[in-house]
Amino acid sequence: MKRFWIIIAAVLAVVAVVLFVGQDYDKAFISAALGAVAWFLSYRVQLRSMIKDSDKAEELDDEWEHDEDELS
């Protein structure tokens, strides 16, 4: 999903440049703003996956500690 948002952001950036060169400043601004939103969404997806992986690692650590306590 992260790559999807990165691709969308890149496409919108190219569209913004083309529109800017064509002197259609309003549409260029809108596409650049939407590209920025897409980039932030890709960053959000990345952070959510990191947090999810971190939570899984903590659960495994807790289970490991619990198993060690039972063996003692």
C-alpha positions as CSV (number, residue, x, y, z in Angstrom):
1,M,0.0,0.0,0.0
2,K,2.9,2.3,0.7
3,R,4.2,2.0,-2.9
4,F,0.7,2.9,-4.2
5,W,0.7,6.2,-2.4
6,I,4.3,7.0,-3.4
7,I,3.4,6.3,-7.1
8,I,0.3,8.5,-6.8
9,A,2.4,11.3,-5.2
10,A,5.0,11.1,-8.0
11,V,2.3,11.1,-10.7
12,L,0.6,14.1,-9.1
13,A,4.0,15.9,-8.8
14,V,4.6,15.4,-12.6
15,V,1.1,16.6,-13.4
16,A,1.7,19.7,-11.2
17,V,4.9,20.5,-13.1
18,V,3.2,20.1,-16.4
19,L,0.3,22.3,-15.4
20,F,2.7,24.9,-14.0
21,V,4.7,25.1,-17.2
22,G,1.4,25.4,-19.0
23,Q,0.6,28.4,-16.8
24,D,-2.5,26.7,-15.2
25,Y,-1.5,27.7,-11.7
26,D,-4.7,26.8,-9.9
27,K,-4.8,23.2,-11.2
28,A,-1.0,22.9,-10.6
29,F,-1.5,24.0,-7.0
30,I,-4.3,21.5,-6.5
31,S,-2.4,18.6,-8.0
32,A,0.7,19.5,-5.9
33,A,-1.4,19.6,-2.7
34,L,-3.0,16.3,-3.5
35,G,0.5,14.9,-4.2
36,A,1.7,16.1,-0.8
37,V,-1.4,14.4,0.8
38,A,-0.5,11.2,-1.0
39,W,3.1,11.4,0.3
40,F,1.9,11.9,3.9
41,L,-0.5,8.9,3.5
42,S,2.5,6.7,2.4
43,Y,4.4,7.9,5.4
44,R,1.4,7.1,7.6
45,V,1.1,3.5,6.2
46,Q,4.8,3.0,6.9
47,L,4.5,4.2,10.5
48,R,1.5,2.0,11.1
49,S,3.3,-1.1,9.8
50,M,6.3,-0.2,12.1
51,I,4.0,0.1,15.1
52,K,2.2,-3.1,14.3
53,D,5.6,-5.0,14.0
54,S,6.7,-3.4,17.2
55,D,3.6,-4.5,19.0
56,K,4.1,-8.1,17.7
57,A,7.7,-8.1,18.9
58,E,6.6,-6.9,22.4
59,E,4.0,-9.7,22.6
60,L,6.6,-12.3,21.6
61,D,9.0,-10.9,24.3
62,D,6.2,-11.0,26.9
63,E,5.4,-14.6,26.0
64,W,9.1,-15.5,26.1
65,E,9.5,-14.0,29.6
66,H,6.3,-15.8,30.7
67,D,7.6,-19.1,29.5
68,E,11.0,-18.6,31.2
69,D,9.2,-17.8,34.5
70,E,7.3,-21.1,34.2
71,L,10.5,-23.1,33.7
72,S,12.1,-21.6,36.8
